[in-house]
Amino acid sequence: MKELWLLRHAKSDRNIDVSDIKRPLKKHGKRDAQNIGAWLKMQHLFPDVLLSSSAKRAIDTARIVHQELGVANLVIQEDARLYATDIEQLKAVLASCSESAKQVLLVGHNPELENLLIHLVGNAALPDAEKLLPTSALARLSWKGAWADLHKDCAQLQSIIYAKSLLNE
């Protein structure tokens, strides 16, 4: 079994006058990213590969989660193809992962991550929510197969974790 963890970047600051790709995280976005990273560590969930969009808010989210995980040999792989993309491009990036990787954490954006989630697990398997992946939400998917074989309805949704719900745990 393989697992794909889709993490939408933490809340960014839209009030700063910079281009979209350079938007930084808000203070509570940084805290939410820390909470997700700490939750992953508490659950003993350590990715073999950590992929991130090159957008500042995504790479900063990945760095915070990486720091919380405390895995020295885990390198963040920044990939510009994960910014302003589509399902096929996301699948192409994932197809480049080594088959020895059992868990891949991908930090990216909406609507791309929600579209990939729907594509891989199907609408029927998803919770009824206005927004499946708000900022700092983590969807865990599993399936049998190769990274290059991701296709429609191939995966099972294990869970969606919301950073805001972790404050109550």
N, C-alpha and C positions, 0 to 999 in steps of 0.2 A: 504494500500500500504506500502511496505517496500522499503528501498533504501540501496544499497550497493555501497560504495565509494571505488574504488581501487586506491590507491596512490602508485606509484612507488617511491622508496626512492630517495632522492636527490643525486646529483653528488658526487661520492666518489673520493678519492685521490688514484690513482693506482700507484703513484710513491713512496709510502712508502712501505718498505720491511716488510710486515706483512701478515698473512694468510688472505684469502678472507673474512672470517667471521669477521675479526677484522679491516677491512679497514674503516678509518674515512671519514667524509665529507670534501669536499673542501670548501674553503671560499664562493665561489659563490653558492655552493650547500646549504650551511646554509641559505644564502639570499633567494634562491628559495623556501626553505621550509618555511621560514618566510612569504614570499609572498603568498604561498598557504594557510597557516594558517590565515593570515589577510584577504584573499579573502573569505574564508569560514565564518569567523566572520562577514564580511560586508554583506554577503548574508544571514545571520542568519541561517547558516547551522551548527548545533551542533550535533555530533554523540552521540548516546546513549552508544555505545561500540567503543573502540579504540583498535584494535588488531595490533600487530607488530611482524614481524620476529625478531629473536634474534640477527641477524647480526648487528654489531655496526652502520653501515650506515643507516639501517632501524630504529633501536630504537632511534638513534639521530634525524632522520627526525621526528619520532612520537613525541619525546619530544619537538622539536621546534614548531611543529604544535599545540601541546597541550598547550604550553605556550602562543602562539598567540591567541588561542581560549579563554583562561582565564576561563575555566569551572572547578571550584574547585572540584566537586564531580566526575569528569571523570577520571578514572584510566586507564593507559596504560597496556594492557594485553599482555605481551611478551610471544611469543609461538615459541619454537624451531621447531615445525612442519611446520612453514611457510617459512623456509629456505631450499633451494634446494629440492623442493617438486614437486608435480604434482596436476592436477585438482582435483582428488578424495580426496587427503589429504586436499587441501584448502576447499573443500566443507564439509569435516568432521569437520574441525575447525569451519566453519561458522554454521554448524548444532548444535554446542554446545552453540550457542548464545541463550539467553532467548527470548522467543516469544514476550515479552513486548518491546524488542528493535526494534525500527522502522527504525533507521539509524545506519549502522555499517560502520566504516572506517577501512579498512585493508591496512596496510603499508607493502609492500613486494617487490618482484623482478620480473624481466623478465628472461626467457620467460614465467614464470608461470602466472603472472598477465595478460599478453596479451592472453595466451591460455585460461584462465578462461573467460576473456571478450568475446572472439570469441565463446566459448562454450555456454555462457549464452545468448548472443544476436544474434548470427549468423553473418556470413560474410556480408550478404546483407545489414545489418543495420549499418555497420561500414564505417567510412570515408576512402577514398583511400589515404593511407599514407604508406610510407616506414616503419616507426616505429610508431605504435599506441600509445605506452606509453614510450616516452623517459623519462629520469630522471625528477622527480618532476611533472609528469603529473597525473591528477586526472580524472578518469572516474566515472561518476554517472550513476548507473543503477537502475531501479525500476521494481517491479513486485508485483503481488498479490500472497500470499502464505506464507508458513512457511520457516524458515531458513533451516530446514531439507529437504525441497522439491525443492531445487535448481536443475534444470535439463536443458538439452540442449534446447536452444531457448525459455527459459521461461521469459526472461527479456527484457526490452526496454532500449536502451541507451538514457539517458537524455542529456548528454553533456560530452565532454572531454575538460578539462581546462589545458592549458600549462603554466607553471610558466613564461616562457619567454614572452608570450603574455600579462601577467599581468603588465609588466613593462611599457606598452603603455597605460594603463587605468588610 
